[in-house]
Amino acid sequence: MKVAILGAAHQHVDYALAEVAHRDELELVAASEPDPKLRERFLSGLSAPLYDTPQQLLEAHDVDVALITGIYNQRAEAAVAALRAGAHVLADKPLCTSLTQLETIREAAVDAERHVSIVFEKRFYPATLALRRLLSGGVLGNIAMVAATGPHKLNQPTRPAWFLDPATYGGIAGDLPIHDIDLVLDLIGEQQGTAPVGTVSAHVGNARADDHPGFDDHVALLMLAGDVPATIEANWLGPEAADVHGHYRMRVTGSLGTAEVDWAYHRLTVTTHDRETWDEPLGPAQRPAQYFFDALLAGEQPEITTAASLRATEIALKAQFSAGKGGAPQHF
């Protein structure tokens, strides 16, 4: 199976490189990235040929899987080019920066009959898998509400100019909350037996405008998925002196108990009506993109499906749209 990297603006190029290193069935055939600084930072150790554009690469090579990790507003074009060339798409988030781009990807995926999967790695963290076991075992009862928090360090001196520019970055609501949006949809959909419909609204702000004018650094999002409310807040205000990049957490409140997921410190703390607080045992970690190649090599659909990837992206982008409309709710 031939793998290519289309765009390299983030360390998540390692998603593909880790799988190639672990699997004899995979071959990294090429990579593309026009920016010489990004090439040097993320692709300098590769022996595969490098190209300036995805189109040049796809004309020169047959590709089975394309990993999309370029500058955010360039990802849609790369994804569509890969699909039209007959490749499956494995994408870092965000997949794109506008609803128009999203529709173009959706149409190309249908026409190509290929998978588009975003690496929502939170789904496979040990604490998340343990949470799923509790929910499926009825330990927490029915999910009543969810609250998630996602502070991130900005590390502004090392951020490239494109990242702080809304024209190339998109917006914080379309970026940071998407992992938790996907997880809320998946957990509630599994409980209800169908993909939930609902509304999303969001507010954004820029607490450090003197440092980065025009770049919103925090977002608060309210999502109603079916009859379950979920609050998701995320920011680029994570304390620079913290010992983790982000103290990512999620609290799931059920009818029979509450579980606190702490991804940063690898804990799942649980309390129920009939049992005092305990730390749930966790299993081993998985590689972020392992699920995707396990499925393809077995001829199966990836667990993070095209529909799930596009739906989470749609809701995140509608949250960004809502923020620009004063928090007006958007239906999904």
C-alpha positions as CSV (number, residue, x, y, z in Angstrom):
1,M,0.0,0.0,0.0
2,K,1.5,3.3,-1.2
3,V,1.4,6.2,1.2
4,A,2.1,9.9,0.5
5,I,2.2,13.1,2.6
6,L,0.4,16.0,1.0
7,G,1.4,19.1,2.9
8,A,3.6,19.2,6.0
9,A,2.8,22.1,8.4
10,H,2.4,20.1,11.6
11,Q,4.2,17.4,13.5
12,H,1.3,15.1,12.9
13,V,3.1,14.0,9.7
14,D,4.3,11.4,12.2
15,Y,0.9,9.7,12.0
16,A,1.9,8.3,8.7
17,L,5.6,7.8,9.4
18,A,4.8,5.8,12.5
19,E,2.6,3.4,10.5
20,V,5.1,3.0,7.7
21,A,7.8,2.2,10.3
22,H,5.6,-0.5,11.9
23,R,4.1,-2.2,8.9
24,D,5.9,-4.0,6.1
25,E,2.8,-3.6,3.9
26,L,3.2,0.2,3.7
27,E,5.6,2.2,1.6
28,L,6.1,6.0,1.8
29,V,6.4,6.9,-1.9
30,A,6.6,10.7,-1.7
31,A,5.8,13.9,0.1
32,S,4.8,17.5,-1.0
33,E,5.3,20.8,0.7
34,P,6.0,24.1,-1.0
35,D,7.4,26.0,2.0
36,P,11.1,25.4,2.4
37,K,11.0,26.1,6.1
38,L,8.2,23.5,6.7
39,R,10.1,21.0,4.5
40,E,13.2,21.4,6.6
41,R,11.2,21.1,9.9
42,F,9.0,18.2,9.1
43,L,10.3,16.3,6.1
44,S,14.1,16.7,6.3
45,G,14.7,13.1,7.3
46,L,12.8,11.5,4.5
47,S,14.5,9.5,1.7
48,A,11.3,9.7,-0.5
49,P,11.2,12.3,-3.2
50,L,9.7,15.7,-2.4
51,Y,7.4,17.9,-4.5
52,D,6.1,21.4,-4.3
53,T,2.5,20.6,-4.8
54,P,0.1,17.7,-4.3
55,Q,-0.8,17.8,-7.9
56,Q,2.8,17.3,-9.0
57,L,3.2,14.4,-6.6
58,L,-0.1,12.7,-7.7
59,E,0.9,13.0,-11.4
60,A,4.2,11.2,-10.7
61,H,3.1,8.5,-8.3
62,D,0.2,6.0,-7.7
63,V,-1.0,6.7,-4.2
64,D,-3.3,4.5,-2.1
65,V,-3.4,6.7,1.0
66,A,-2.7,10.4,1.3
67,L,-2.0,12.0,4.7
68,I,-3.2,15.6,4.7
69,T,-1.2,17.8,7.2
70,G,-0.5,21.1,5.3
71,I,-1.5,24.7,6.1
72,Y,-5.1,24.6,7.2
73,N,-6.7,26.5,4.3
74,Q,-4.7,24.4,1.8
75,R,-5.9,21.0,3.1
76,A,-9.2,20.9,1.2
77,E,-7.5,21.3,-2.2
78,A,-5.0,18.5,-1.3
79,A,-7.8,16.2,-0.1
80,V,-9.9,16.7,-3.2
81,A,-6.8,16.1,-5.4
82,A,-6.0,12.9,-3.6
83,L,-9.6,11.6,-3.8
84,R,-9.8,12.4,-7.5
85,A,-6.5,10.5,-8.0
86,G,-8.1,7.4,-6.3
87,A,-6.5,7.7,-2.9
88,H,-8.1,7.3,0.5
89,V,-7.6,10.4,2.7
90,L,-6.2,10.3,6.2
91,A,-6.3,13.9,7.6
92,D,-5.0,15.8,10.6
93,K,-7.6,18.2,11.9
94,P,-9.0,20.5,10.7
95,L,-9.8,18.9,7.4
96,C,-10.7,22.3,5.9
97,T,-11.6,25.9,6.9
98,S,-14.9,26.6,5.3
99,L,-18.3,24.9,4.7
100,T,-17.8,25.4,1.0
101,Q,-14.5,23.5,1.1
102,L,-16.3,20.8,3.1
103,E,-19.0,20.3,0.5
104,T,-16.3,20.0,-2.2
105,I,-14.6,17.2,-0.2
106,R,-17.9,15.5,0.5
107,E,-18.7,15.4,-3.3
108,A,-15.2,14.2,-4.2
109,A,-15.4,11.4,-1.6
110,V,-18.8,10.2,-3.0
111,D,-17.5,10.3,-6.6
112,A,-14.3,8.5,-5.7
113,E,-15.8,5.9,-3.4
114,R,-12.9,6.4,-1.0
115,H,-12.6,6.9,2.7
116,V,-11.9,10.3,4.3
117,S,-10.9,9.9,8.0
118,I,-9.7,12.5,10.4
119,V,-7.3,11.2,13.1
120,F,-9.5,11.9,16.1
121,E,-6.9,10.2,18.4
122,K,-8.8,11.0,21.6
123,R,-11.1,8.1,20.7
124,F,-8.3,5.6,21.2
125,Y,-6.6,7.0,24.3
126,P,-6.6,4.4,27.1
127,A,-8.8,6.6,29.3
128,T,-11.4,7.0,26.5
129,L,-11.5,3.2,25.9
130,A,-12.0,2.7,29.6
131,L,-14.8,5.2,29.6
132,R,-16.5,3.3,26.8
133,R,-16.3,0.1,28.8
134,L,-18.1,1.8,31.7
135,L,-20.8,3.2,29.5
136,S,-21.4,0.0,27.6
137,G,-21.5,-1.9,30.9
138,G,-24.2,0.5,32.2
139,V,-22.0,1.7,35.1
140,L,-22.8,5.4,34.5
141,G,-26.4,4.9,33.3
142,N,-27.6,7.2,30.5
143,I,-25.5,10.2,29.6
144,A,-27.2,13.3,30.9
145,M,-24.5,16.0,30.0
146,V,-20.9,16.4,29.0
147,A,-18.4,19.1,29.7
148,A,-14.9,19.3,28.1
149,T,-12.0,21.7,28.4
150,G,-9.0,22.0,26.1
151,P,-6.3,24.6,27.0
152,H,-3.3,24.6,24.7
153,K,0.0,26.4,24.9
154,L,0.4,28.9,22.0
155,N,4.2,29.0,22.2
156,Q,3.9,32.1,20.0
157,P,7.6,32.7,19.3
158,T,7.8,29.4,17.5
159,R,4.4,29.7,15.7
160,P,4.7,30.4,11.9
161,A,3.0,33.5,10.6
162,W,0.3,31.5,8.7
163,F,-0.9,30.0,12.0
164,L,-1.8,33.5,13.4
165,D,-3.5,34.6,10.3
166,P,-7.3,33.8,10.1
167,A,-7.1,33.7,6.3
168,T,-4.8,30.6,6.5
169,Y,-5.7,29.3,10.0
170,G,-9.5,29.6,9.8
171,G,-10.7,30.1,13.3
172,I,-10.3,28.6,16.8
173,A,-13.9,27.2,16.9
174,G,-13.3,25.3,13.7
175,D,-10.0,23.9,15.1
176,L,-9.6,23.1,18.7
177,P,-13.0,21.8,19.8
178,I,-13.4,19.3,17.0
179,H,-11.9,16.3,18.9
180,D,-14.5,16.7,21.7
181,I,-17.3,17.4,19.2
182,D,-16.5,14.1,17.5
183,L,-16.3,12.2,20.8
184,V,-19.6,13.6,22.1
185,L,-21.3,12.6,18.9
186,D,-19.8,9.2,19.0
187,L,-20.6,8.5,22.6
188,I,-24.2,9.8,22.4
189,G,-24.8,8.1,19.0
190,E,-23.7,4.8,20.5
191,Q,-26.0,5.2,23.4
192,Q,-29.0,6.3,21.3
193,G,-28.3,3.9,18.4
194,T,-28.4,6.7,15.8
195,A,-26.4,9.9,14.9
196,P,-27.8,12.7,17.0
197,V,-29.1,15.9,15.5
198,G,-29.1,19.2,17.3
199,T,-27.7,22.7,17.4
200,V,-24.4,24.4,18.1
201,S,-23.5,27.9,19.2
202,A,-20.2,29.5,20.1
203,H,-18.5,32.6,21.3
204,V,-14.9,33.5,20.7
205,G,-12.5,36.2,22.0
206,N,-9.0,37.4,22.0
207,A,-7.6,37.9,25.5
208,R,-4.1,38.7,24.3
209,A,-4.9,41.0,21.4
210,D,-1.7,43.0,21.9
211,D,0.3,39.8,21.3
212,H,-1.7,38.6,18.3
213,P,-4.2,41.1,16.9
214,G,-6.9,39.4,14.8
215,F,-6.3,35.9,16.2
216,D,-9.0,34.7,18.6
217,D,-7.4,32.7,21.4
218,H,-10.4,31.2,23.2
219,V,-13.8,29.7,22.5
220,A,-16.8,28.5,24.4
221,L,-19.2,26.2,22.6
222,L,-22.6,24.9,23.5
223,M,-23.8,21.8,21.6
224,L,-27.1,20.1,22.0
225,A,-26.8,16.6,20.6
226,G,-30.2,14.9,20.7
227,D,-31.3,15.7,24.2
228,V,-27.8,15.8,25.7
229,P,-26.2,19.2,26.3
230,A,-22.4,19.4,25.9
231,T,-20.2,22.4,26.8
232,I,-16.8,22.6,25.2
233,E,-14.3,25.3,25.9
234,A,-10.8,25.5,24.4
235,N,-8.1,28.1,24.2
236,W,-4.6,29.1,23.2
237,L,-4.0,30.5,26.7
238,G,-2.5,27.3,28.3
239,P,0.1,28.4,30.9
240,E,3.5,28.3,29.2
241,A,5.1,27.0,32.5
242,A,2.8,24.0,32.7
243,D,4.3,20.5,32.5
244,V,1.9,19.5,29.7
245,H,1.0,21.1,26.4
246,G,-2.7,21.1,27.4
247,H,-4.6,19.8,30.4
248,Y,-7.4,18.2,28.3
249,R,-10.3,16.8,30.3
250,M,-13.9,15.7,29.9
251,R,-16.6,15.1,32.5
252,V,-19.4,12.7,31.6
253,T,-22.4,12.9,33.9
254,G,-24.7,10.0,33.8
255,S,-27.9,9.0,35.5
256,L,-26.0,6.6,37.8
257,G,-22.6,8.2,38.2
258,T,-19.9,10.6,36.9
259,A,-16.6,9.9,35.1
260,E,-13.8,12.4,34.8
261,V,-11.4,11.8,31.9
262,D,-8.0,13.4,32.4
263,W,-6.1,12.8,29.1
264,A,-3.1,14.8,30.1
265,Y,-2.3,12.8,33.2
266,H,-3.8,9.5,31.9
267,R,-6.5,9.0,34.5
268,L,-10.2,8.1,34.6
269,T,-11.8,8.9,37.9
270,V,-15.3,7.5,38.5
271,T,-17.9,7.9,41.2
272,T,-21.4,6.3,41.3
273,H,-24.4,6.4,43.6
274,D,-23.3,3.1,45.2
275,R,-19.5,3.2,45.0
276,E,-17.0,5.7,46.3
277,T,-14.5,7.4,43.9
278,W,-12.0,5.1,42.2
279,D,-9.4,5.3,39.4
280,E,-10.5,2.9,36.6
281,P,-7.6,0.7,35.3
282,L,-6.4,1.7,31.9
283,G,-5.1,-0.4,29.0
284,P,-2.2,0.2,26.6
285,A,-2.0,3.1,24.2
286,Q,-2.5,2.8,20.5
287,R,-0.7,4.6,17.7
288,P,-3.0,7.5,16.5
289,A,-3.4,6.2,12.9
290,Q,-3.3,2.5,13.7
291,Y,-7.1,2.1,13.4
292,F,-7.1,3.4,9.8
293,F,-4.5,1.1,8.4
294,D,-5.8,-1.9,10.4
295,A,-9.1,-1.4,8.7
296,L,-7.8,-0.8,5.2
297,L,-5.5,-3.8,5.3
298,A,-8.4,-5.9,6.4
299,G,-10.7,-4.6,3.7
300,E,-12.9,-2.9,6.2
301,Q,-14.3,0.5,6.9
302,P,-12.2,2.6,9.4
303,E,-13.8,3.1,12.8
304,I,-13.7,6.9,12.2
305,T,-15.8,6.9,9.1
306,T,-16.1,9.5,6.3
307,A,-19.6,10.4,7.6
308,A,-18.2,10.9,11.2
309,S,-15.2,12.9,10.0
310,L,-17.4,15.2,7.8
311,R,-20.1,15.6,10.4
312,A,-17.7,16.7,13.2
313,T,-16.0,19.1,10.7
314,E,-19.4,20.5,9.7
315,I,-20.4,21.2,13.3
316,A,-17.0,22.8,14.2
317,L,-17.3,25.1,11.1
318,K,-20.9,25.9,12.0
319,A,-19.7,26.8,15.5
320,Q,-17.2,29.2,13.9
321,F,-20.0,30.7,11.8
322,S,-22.1,31.0,15.0
323,A,-19.4,32.9,16.7
324,G,-19.4,35.4,13.8
325,K,-23.1,35.8,14.3
326,G,-23.1,36.6,18.0
327,G,-23.6,33.0,19.0
328,A,-26.7,32.4,17.0
329,P,-27.5,28.6,17.2
330,Q,-26.8,26.6,14.0
331,H,-28.6,23.3,13.2
332,F,-26.9,20.1,12.3
